[in-house]
Amino acid sequence: MEQDFSDSSATSSSTRSPLLYPSVRRKRKRNLTPSPRTQSPSSRESDDSYSSAGVKCPRHDHVANWDILTLESYGLFYDEKATELSELYNSVLKNMYTYSVLVNDATFWTKLLQIKGFLVELTKKCLHSLDADEGLAKMEQLSSGDVLEETKKCAQSIAKIKVEIESASSLDDLSWHLFSLWHAGILEYVQYYSDFIKELFSERRIGVKGEFCQLLTLFSKIFLINAVRGDASQTVQMTLNRTETASVPDLRYSLQGDSTMEKAGASLITVSVGEVKIWSHAHAGHTATDFNIRDLMLTGQSVETLLGRHGGELLLETKKSVIGTTCLGIICVKTMIIFTRLDMDKTHLTHLVEGSKVEDLRSRIHYSKPYNFLVKKDREEILDTMFHFGLLCRVRSSRVLQD
């Protein structure tokens, strides 16, 4: 039974009385242990906890040290141009649902599509007031008053939706559970966004990697995803050409609950966050036919280093990937995200692990054009895909609620 993953489904109109909503996250007091946003600029710049490079690997290699030439020496190459997002992930998502035994259950499949369509529309209604059409440069020019007004409008939209849900007829347990996760996630994201931009304005500075990593983490929660931050406990190791090589992605989206893929902590998406001050060449007008990822213009980090590290992380994640030697990823640069997919040839991988020659072997990394998730047009193009990821991350626990 084939499904079209580019199609947003009809929304559900049934609702039920509310459960207790999680409160909006409050900003930490200054006299407590500092968060990334409350640290001094110097400590923020040197914070290794947000960088995979901070994980030491004595007498071993680490993909944080790779550049694109290192990656290509292992036979991994980025495409010459971007791929449309629907084409990049459509077949993979179909296979994921097949593995999860969802396409054989029409009732459950239909219910998930209804919930996804419902949440897509709610997200569009709530986030439009936070748009920064000129990207992060405009964000950093906002006054505190502008931020307060935008946040107020967004909060009003969320509150209005809550009232509508409360006053309508009942949602089933599955729909209510996922709606509650969405509601808690969008509140947390909006609060962090507001605090973050007000702090940038008041301190007359630009954001650093850890803060954008946290912003993406909370943005992901809107889509029911609990992203895991990389640290030493998340290290993945693989022997490549007889050298033990390590990797710690900045973020990882993993399956939650019992997985039919029979992999503990199975990874769905691997995220690399760039350490940059300025980026360009990522305008909304870019299409898959005119964007080459090597043309990114970054200040604070070389494109070659970022692409080499991300490719290395995708390679090592084949040990945890829920879809075998295909690995999905995201490159994040401030508020710009690029979706990626590594198709690793099995013979190629075997040769790398065994230390055999790979001169004639090639595996490709495909990627999308850049999307700035603060820009309405860009954000709305990725909502459907992000909610698919969120539902897949929670598919097993969701099935329990459905049953």
C-alpha positions as a printed NumPy array, in Angstrom:
array([[  0.   ,   0.   ,   0.   ],
       [  1.894,   3.05 ,  -1.224],
       [  1.522,   6.391,   0.518],
       [  2.404,   9.898,  -0.634],
       [  4.502,  11.526,   2.079],
       [  4.391,  14.937,   0.454],
       [  0.643,  15.199,   1.014],
       [ -0.655,  16.855,   4.183],
       [ -3.746,  15.013,   5.361],
       [ -7.121,  16.226,   6.408],
       [ -7.323,  17.649,   9.908],
       [ -9.15 ,  16.169,  12.828],
       [-12.001,  18.207,  14.279],
       [-12.667,  16.23 ,  17.441],
       [-11.206,  17.303,  20.798],
       [-11.502,  16.624,  24.522],
       [-11.108,  18.308,  27.889],
       [ -7.54 ,  19.307,  28.735],
       [ -4.97 ,  17.612,  30.884],
       [ -2.61 ,  19.627,  33.009],
       [ -0.331,  21.546,  30.652],
       [  3.373,  21.853,  31.463],
       [  4.233,  25.39 ,  32.482],
       [  6.292,  27.627,  30.236],
       [  9.998,  27.312,  30.972],
       [ 11.19 ,  30.287,  32.998],
       [ 14.52 ,  31.961,  32.549],
       [ 17.136,  30.882,  35.084],
       [ 18.182,  33.335,  37.753],
       [ 21.63 ,  34.787,  37.348],
       [ 22.857,  33.402,  40.685],
       [ 22.201,  29.814,  39.633],
       [ 24.514,  27.596,  37.598],
       [ 24.763,  29.494,  34.312],
       [ 23.046,  28.212,  31.217],
       [ 24.65 ,  28.732,  27.79 ],
       [ 22.715,  31.983,  27.434],
       [ 23.752,  33.357,  30.824],
       [ 27.455,  32.63 ,  30.63 ],
       [ 29.971,  35.364,  29.92 ],
       [ 30.888,  35.807,  26.247],
       [ 34.333,  34.325,  26.829],
       [ 32.957,  31.188,  28.499],
       [ 30.376,  30.791,  25.751],
       [ 33.023,  30.91 ,  23.068],
       [ 35.141,  28.231,  24.77 ],
       [ 32.33 ,  25.883,  25.823],
       [ 33.383,  22.425,  24.605],
       [ 30.151,  20.811,  25.782],
       [ 28.496,  21.963,  22.582],
       [ 31.172,  20.718,  20.248],
       [ 31.954,  17.202,  19.194],
       [ 35.557,  18.387,  19.067],
       [ 35.446,  18.533,  22.871],
       [ 35.421,  14.722,  23.122],
       [ 38.993,  13.509,  23.413],
       [ 40.061,  10.455,  21.454],
       [ 43.738,   9.741,  22.346],
       [ 45.702,   7.916,  19.672],
       [ 42.508,   7.713,  17.646],
       [ 40.951,   9.761,  14.907],
       [ 37.877,  11.936,  15.391],
       [ 35.619,  13.164,  12.614],
       [ 35.741,  16.63 ,  14.209],
       [ 39.226,  16.807,  12.665],
       [ 38.045,  15.943,   9.164],
       [ 37.63 ,  18.267,   6.234],
       [ 36.016,  17.537,   2.9  ],
       [ 39.281,  16.183,   1.437],
       [ 39.503,  13.654,   4.269],
       [ 35.917,  12.645,   3.616],
       [ 36.566,  12.179,  -0.089],
       [ 39.66 ,  10.082,   0.652],
       [ 37.224,   7.588,   2.19 ],
       [ 35.133,   7.691,  -1.   ],
       [ 32.256,   9.87 ,   0.259],
       [ 31.212,  12.752,  -1.987],
       [ 28.545,  15.451,  -1.767],
       [ 26.324,  15.862,  -4.82 ],
       [ 27.019,  18.718,  -7.191],
       [ 23.573,  20.221,  -6.647],
       [ 20.71 ,  20.018,  -4.171],
       [ 17.762,  17.624,  -4.322],
       [ 14.135,  18.637,  -3.789],
       [ 13.136,  17.905,  -0.186],
       [ 10.192,  15.706,  -1.179],
       [ 12.49 ,  13.58 ,  -3.325],
       [ 15.263,  13.542,  -0.727],
       [ 13.186,  11.802,   1.95 ],
       [ 10.006,  10.481,   0.338],
       [ 11.21 ,   6.95 ,  -0.409],
       [ 13.046,   6.732,   2.918],
       [  9.943,   7.703,   4.88 ],
       [  7.885,   5.139,   3.001],
       [ 10.387,   2.456,   3.948],
       [ 10.418,   3.639,   7.554],
       [  6.668,   3.251,   7.851],
       [  6.885,  -0.146,   6.183],
       [  9.465,  -1.294,   8.733],
       [  7.211,   0.002,  11.488],
       [  4.357,  -2.174,  10.181],
       [  2.138,   0.856,   9.763],
       [  1.134,   0.636,   6.13 ],
       [ -0.53 ,  -2.704,   6.878],
       [ -2.806,  -1.034,   9.426],
       [ -5.   ,   1.37 ,   7.486],
       [ -6.795,   2.683,  10.573],
       [ -3.631,   3.599,  12.408],
       [ -2.077,   5.02 ,   9.233],
       [ -5.105,   7.231,   8.576],
       [ -5.147,   8.427,  12.182],
       [ -1.487,   9.446,  12.077],
       [ -1.997,  11.392,   8.853],
       [ -4.989,  13.198,  10.369],
       [ -2.998,  14.146,  13.463],
       [ -0.047,  15.311,  11.361],
       [ -2.243,  17.511,   9.186],
       [ -3.938,  18.943,  12.272],
       [ -0.612,  19.84 ,  13.913],
       [  0.821,  21.32 ,  10.706],
       [ -2.062,  23.782,  10.512],
       [ -1.86 ,  24.677,  14.211],
       [  1.859,  25.395,  13.861],
       [  1.276,  27.702,  10.9  ],
       [ -1.295,  29.684,  12.898],
       [  0.931,  30.066,  15.939],
       [  4.368,  30.921,  14.539],
       [  3.56 ,  33.44 ,  11.814],
       [  3.953,  36.425,  14.203],
       [  7.554,  35.409,  14.97 ],
       [  8.719,  35.623,  11.366],
       [ 12.   ,  37.385,  10.631],
       [ 11.871,  37.681,   6.853],
       [ 15.421,  38.952,   6.624],
       [ 16.779,  36.089,   8.696],
       [ 18.953,  36.402,  11.746],
       [ 20.314,  39.829,  10.796],
       [ 16.849,  41.242,  11.421],
       [ 16.532,  39.315,  14.682],
       [ 19.619,  40.981,  16.077],
       [ 18.24 ,  44.416,  15.201],
       [ 14.935,  43.952,  17.012],
       [ 14.222,  46.096,  20.042],
       [ 12.971,  44.557,  23.267],
       [  9.583,  46.084,  22.535],
       [  9.418,  44.391,  19.139],
       [ 10.26 ,  41.023,  20.673],
       [  7.67 ,  41.418,  23.422],
       [  4.986,  42.332,  20.908],
       [  5.783,  39.419,  18.598],
       [  5.908,  36.956,  21.491],
       [  2.607,  38.298,  22.817],
       [  0.898,  37.695,  19.472],
       [  2.262,  34.172,  19.296],
       [  1.179,  33.414,  22.879],
       [ -2.282,  34.728,  22.099],
       [ -2.561,  32.39 ,  19.129],
       [ -1.526,  29.414,  21.26 ],
       [ -3.96 ,  30.39 ,  24.026],
       [ -6.807,  30.759,  21.544],
       [ -6.173,  27.295,  20.157],
       [ -6.102,  25.87 ,  23.68 ],
       [ -9.513,  27.372,  24.41 ],
       [-10.92 ,  25.996,  21.157],
       [ -9.64 ,  22.531,  22.   ],
       [-11.083,  22.701,  25.514],
       [-14.517,  23.754,  24.321],
       [-14.821,  21.217,  21.503],
       [-15.75 ,  17.552,  21.595],
       [-13.292,  14.921,  22.795],
       [-10.092,  13.824,  21.118],
       [ -9.112,  10.176,  21.394],
       [ -6.191,   9.327,  23.669],
       [ -3.6  ,   9.222,  20.873],
       [ -4.618,  12.561,  19.373],
       [ -4.76 ,  14.223,  22.767],
       [ -1.361,  12.883,  23.796],
       [  0.351,  14.169,  20.644],
       [ -1.472,  17.508,  20.822],
       [ -0.302,  17.952,  24.429],
       [  3.305,  17.269,  23.419],
       [  2.98 ,  19.805,  20.608],
       [  1.466,  22.408,  22.936],
       [  4.228,  22.031,  25.539],
       [  6.913,  22.105,  22.844],
       [  5.734,  25.248,  21.076],
       [  5.378,  27.12 ,  24.371],
       [  8.941,  26.224,  25.343],
       [ 10.313,  27.207,  21.939],
       [  8.545,  30.588,  21.926],
       [  9.763,  31.399,  25.444],
       [ 13.375,  30.538,  24.629],
       [ 13.217,  32.45 ,  21.342],
       [ 11.926,  35.536,  23.154],
       [ 14.544,  35.359,  25.907],
       [ 17.312,  34.671,  23.404],
       [ 16.574,  37.612,  21.126],
       [ 16.082,  40.009,  24.047],
       [ 19.462,  38.937,  25.41 ],
       [ 21.182,  39.428,  22.053],
       [ 19.719,  42.918,  21.905],
       [ 20.522,  43.914,  25.476],
       [ 24.104,  42.624,  25.334],
       [ 24.744,  43.928,  21.806],
       [ 26.223,  40.645,  20.64 ],
       [ 25.619,  37.796,  18.22 ],
       [ 24.629,  34.284,  19.228],
       [ 27.067,  31.394,  19.625],
       [ 26.874,  27.749,  18.668],
       [ 25.479,  26.447,  21.945],
       [ 22.577,  28.867,  21.837],
       [ 21.621,  27.951,  18.287],
       [ 21.951,  24.283,  19.161],
       [ 19.454,  24.856,  21.983],
       [ 17.156,  26.875,  19.705],
       [ 17.054,  23.997,  17.203],
       [ 16.504,  21.521,  20.053],
       [ 13.417,  23.417,  21.213],
       [ 12.22 ,  24.027,  17.652],
       [ 12.349,  20.241,  17.198],
       [ 10.119,  19.738,  20.241],
       [  7.278,  21.383,  18.322],
       [  7.406,  18.297,  16.101],
       [  7.25 ,  15.857,  19.047],
       [ 11.021,  15.217,  18.87 ],
       [ 13.212,  15.062,  21.967],
       [ 16.628,  15.74 ,  20.479],
       [ 19.546,  14.304,  22.465],
       [ 22.535,  16.602,  22.912],
       [ 25.881,  15.02 ,  22.093],
       [ 28.355,  14.288,  24.881],
       [ 30.969,  11.665,  25.719],
       [ 28.277,   9.093,  26.558],
       [ 26.944,   9.425,  23.01 ],
       [ 30.253,   8.587,  21.309],
       [ 30.059,   6.276,  18.296],
       [ 33.23 ,   4.479,  17.215],
       [ 34.121,   2.603,  14.06 ],
       [ 37.349,   1.18 ,  12.693],
       [ 38.154,   2.828,   9.363],
       [ 41.254,   1.726,   7.496],
       [ 42.486,   0.077,  10.712],
       [ 42.138,   3.325,  12.669],
       [ 39.652,   3.61 ,  15.501],
       [ 37.555,   6.66 ,  14.654],
       [ 35.092,   8.443,  16.939],
       [ 32.118,  10.753,  16.432],
       [ 29.709,  12.695,  18.638],
       [ 27.003,  14.554,  16.684],
       [ 25.776,  17.81 ,  18.203],
       [ 22.201,  16.471,  18.237],
       [ 20.599,  13.145,  17.501],
       [ 16.927,  12.362,  16.859],
       [ 16.341,   8.792,  18.018],
       [ 13.438,   6.383,  18.176],
       [ 11.626,   6.348,  21.496],
       [ 10.159,   3.281,  23.141],
       [ 10.378,  -0.29 ,  21.883],
       [ 11.721,  -0.281,  18.321],
       [ 10.795,  -2.776,  15.635],
       [ 14.209,  -2.079,  14.147],
       [ 15.732,  -3.982,  17.102],
       [ 18.469,  -1.403,  17.659],
       [ 18.893,   0.125,  21.091],
       [ 18.968,   3.903,  20.785],
       [ 18.409,   3.673,  17.035],
       [ 19.228,   6.955,  15.305],
       [ 16.844,   8.609,  12.842],
       [ 18.518,  11.995,  12.249],
       [ 22.108,  13.114,  12.913],
       [ 22.56 ,  16.872,  13.372],
       [ 25.761,  18.905,  12.975],
       [ 25.694,  22.536,  14.151],
       [ 28.126,  24.97 ,  12.586],
       [ 30.336,  27.297,  14.658],
       [ 29.891,  30.443,  12.589],
       [ 29.228,  34.138,  13.02 ],
       [ 27.777,  34.931,   9.628],
       [ 26.359,  32.881,   6.814],
       [ 25.04 ,  33.828,   3.411],
       [ 24.126,  32.194,   0.126],
       [ 21.067,  30.696,   1.764],
       [ 18.272,  32.882,   0.501],
       [ 14.706,  31.68 ,   0.125],
       [ 15.013,  32.005,  -3.636],
       [ 17.414,  29.095,  -3.893],
       [ 16.138,  25.913,  -5.51 ],
       [ 17.537,  22.428,  -5.868],
       [ 18.689,  23.303,  -9.373],
       [ 20.95 ,  26.209,  -8.399],
       [ 22.288,  25.405,  -4.923],
       [ 25.654,  23.716,  -4.399],
       [ 26.46 ,  23.135,  -0.73 ],
       [ 30.138,  23.977,  -1.312],
       [ 29.079,  27.528,  -2.196],
       [ 28.016,  28.334,   1.364],
       [ 29.808,  31.439,   2.619],
       [ 30.626,  31.194,   6.325],
       [ 32.525,  33.441,   8.711],
       [ 34.041,  31.681,  11.726],
       [ 34.344,  28.2  ,  10.23 ],
       [ 35.38 ,  26.797,   6.871],
       [ 32.768,  25.098,   4.728],
       [ 35.262,  22.296,   4.068],
       [ 35.535,  21.535,   7.798],
       [ 31.795,  21.624,   8.432],
       [ 31.032,  19.34 ,   5.476],
       [ 33.859,  16.953,   6.342],
       [ 32.719,  16.614,   9.944],
       [ 29.08 ,  16.112,   9.023],
       [ 29.904,  13.51 ,   6.397],
       [ 32.059,  11.654,   8.926],
       [ 29.239,  11.708,  11.463],
       [ 26.817,  10.264,   8.915],
       [ 29.322,   7.526,   8.076],
       [ 29.788,   6.44 ,  11.687],
       [ 26.05 ,   6.649,  12.374],
       [ 25.547,   3.663,  10.066],
       [ 26.154,   1.643,  13.25 ],
       [ 23.022,   3.171,  14.819],
       [ 20.892,   4.081,  11.814],
       [ 17.349,   2.698,  11.788],
       [ 17.579,   2.248,   8.029],
       [ 20.817,   0.338,   7.647],
       [ 23.506,   1.983,   5.569],
       [ 21.284,   4.946,   4.684],
       [ 21.719,   7.781,   7.178],
       [ 19.643,  10.943,   7.458],
       [ 21.059,  14.208,   8.721],
       [ 20.7  ,  17.95 ,   9.2  ],
       [ 23.356,  20.657,   8.959],
       [ 22.385,  23.682,  11.062],
       [ 24.036,  27.088,  10.642],
       [ 22.419,  29.576,  13.014],
       [ 18.742,  29.319,  12.01 ],
       [ 19.416,  27.804,   8.591],
       [ 19.039,  24.047,   8.169],
       [ 20.031,  21.781,   5.284],
       [ 18.655,  18.233,   5.188],
       [ 21.072,  15.491,   4.138],
       [ 21.016,  11.794,   3.264],
       [ 23.99 ,   9.444,   2.958],
       [ 23.47 ,   6.384,   0.772],
       [ 26.344,   4.158,   1.845],
       [ 27.134,   1.243,  -0.463],
       [ 27.457,  -1.93 ,   1.657],
       [ 30.543,  -3.125,  -0.196],
       [ 32.103,   0.294,   0.233],
       [ 31.451,   0.247,   3.984],
       [ 32.892,  -3.25 ,   4.317],
       [ 36.071,  -2.197,   2.531],
       [ 36.467,   0.827,   4.825],
       [ 36.029,  -1.277,   7.966],
       [ 38.398,  -3.979,   6.744],
       [ 40.98 ,  -1.506,   5.493],
       [ 40.695,  -2.586,   1.855],
       [ 41.257,  -0.214,  -1.053],
       [ 38.328,   2.079,  -1.938],
       [ 39.721,   3.97 ,  -4.926],
       [ 36.948,   2.737,  -7.229],
       [ 34.146,   2.882,  -4.65 ],
       [ 31.861,   5.879,  -4.219],
       [ 29.001,   6.735,  -1.874],
       [ 26.954,   9.903,  -2.168],
       [ 25.649,  12.498,   0.267],
       [ 22.502,  14.14 ,  -1.07 ],
       [ 21.19 ,  17.391,   0.396],
       [ 18.369,  19.924,   0.2  ],
       [ 18.531,  23.646,  -0.374],
       [ 18.872,  25.734,   2.844],
       [ 15.769,  26.557,   4.881],
       [ 15.687,  29.335,   7.471],
       [ 13.146,  28.197,  10.059],
       [ 12.465,  31.806,  11.115],
       [ 11.226,  32.694,   7.639],
       [  7.582,  31.78 ,   6.997],
       [  7.969,  30.465,   3.455],
       [ 10.98 ,  28.318,   4.348],
       [  9.477,  27.049,   7.593],
       [  6.171,  26.056,   6.062],
       [  7.966,  24.037,   3.386],
       [  9.542,  21.815,   6.052],
       [  6.64 ,  21.366,   8.514],
       [  5.306,  18.219,   6.877],
       [  8.733,  16.551,   6.839],
       [  9.522,  17.527,  10.438],
       [  6.219,  16.13 ,  11.713],
       [  6.87 ,  12.878,   9.844],
       [ 10.159,  12.614,  11.727],
       [  8.428,  13.313,  15.027],
       [  5.75 ,  10.684,  14.455],
       [  8.38 ,   8.145,  13.453],
       [ 10.4  ,   8.864,  16.594],
       [  7.303,   8.129,  18.68 ],
       [  5.653,   5.449,  16.578],
       [  5.972,   2.609,  19.089],
       [  4.68 ,   4.566,  22.088],
       [  1.921,   6.009,  19.899],
       [  0.853,   2.53 ,  18.845],
       [  0.391,   1.564,  22.503],
       [ -1.981,   4.505,  22.991],
       [ -3.9  ,   3.587,  19.837],
       [ -4.316,  -0.038,  20.961]])
